[in-house]
């Protein structure tokens, strides 16, 4: 039985390869279409618009990723004595921290986040970070079903509220969503 299945698989595979090889050969047309005929023969495809549900999900995911990046930058690396420090893998100064965050936050919020977490103290040559959270809630502890999307969302801005009453706003910058605000109501 196994031999029959193997043989059938080999035959099927060889037929598929042969068909692909035959269909990929350049074909010579007996007559070439005129430019006017060619233009009307194949209508041009128009890009499809994303649904608002898909955009809402992108905004939500972008907000979650931004909070993950805060944890990576300010709450992952520790000094020898156990204090949280600015992650030296990503940044070693406020300017570099803001630059790192600007991929996930708008510029003004990236600066506020870095200012909140970075202290004047150092340990092991790195900046000690503030352990108090910047945002009023932790979006990483939520799931999609725990949030309500704003009915006024657009293709360029997505806002949503968690069941804890924290409203997050993301906006599209350079064709991707970044976090612009998070407030508790």
C-alpha positions, -999 to 999 in steps of 0.1 A, spaced: 0 0 0 28 24 9 46 16 -24 14 25 -43 11 58 -25 47 67 -31 45 58 -68 13 78 -72 30 107 -54 61 106 -77 39 104 -108 18 133 -97 48 154 -88 65 146 -122 32 156 -140 31 189 -121 67 197 -129 61 189 -166 30 210 -167 48 239 -151 77 236 -175 54 235 -205 34 265 -194 64 286 -186 78 285 -221 74 318 -240 46 317 -265 48 333 -299 17 351 -308 6 350 -344 -4 386 -344 5 412 -318 -23 433 -304 -23 470 -312 -16 494 -283 -52 504 -281 -64 468 -279 -38 460 -252 -49 489 -230 -86 478 -231 -79 441 -230 -68 440 -193 -84 464 -168 -60 478 -143 -64 466 -107 -72 491 -81 -58 488 -46 -83 475 -22 -91 496 8 -86 480 43 -117 476 64 -120 497 95 -119 465 116 -85 457 101 -73 493 108 -87 491 143 -67 459 150 -36 475 136 -40 505 159 -45 482 189 -15 460 180 7 491 176 -3 504 210 5 470 226 39 469 208 47 504 221 42 492 256 63 462 250 91 485 238 88 505 271 94 473 290 123 464 268 139 498 271 133 507 307 124 475 327 144 447 313 181 454 320 195 454 356 227 466 371 249 443 392 231 455 423 196 447 408 185 482 399 166 487 366 187 505 341 183 519 305 188 488 283 223 493 268 214 471 239 190 498 226 202 531 240 228 547 263 213 583 265 180 601 265 185 611 228 190 575 217 161 564 239 138 590 223 150 579 188 143 543 196 108 551 210 100 574 180 93 543 159 64 534 183 53 567 196 47 602 181 77 625 188 62 645 217 50 614 235 84 596 230 101 625 247 76 625 276 81 587 281 119 590 281 118 619 305 95 600 329 116 569 330 152 582 329 167 595 362 198 615 370 213 584 388 237 559 373 247 523 380 273 503 362 277 533 338 241 531 327 211 554 336 189 541 364 152 540 353 121 550 372 100 520 382 67 539 383 46 533 352 40 561 327 7 550 315 -24 547 337 -30 511 327 -11 482 313 -24 474 278 -4 441 278 -27 427 304 -57 431 280 -71 411 251 -89 423 221 -123 414 235 -115 436 266 -115 468 245 -141 490 227 -131 508 196 -143 543 190 -170 546 164 -154 577 149 -121 559 140 -107 566 106 -81 551 83 -55 575 99 -65 574 136 -77 546 159 -89 551 194 -101 525 218 -109 522 255 -100 493 278 -125 478 303 -105 497 330 -114 530 314 -81 539 298 -84 554 263 -55 549 239 -51 568 207 -29 558 177 -24 577 145 -9 566 112 26 581 105 45 569 75 20 542 68 21 526 103 3 534 135 21 550 165 8 556 200 -1 593 206 -20 593 239 -33 572 267 -56 587 294 -78 573 321 -113 587 322 
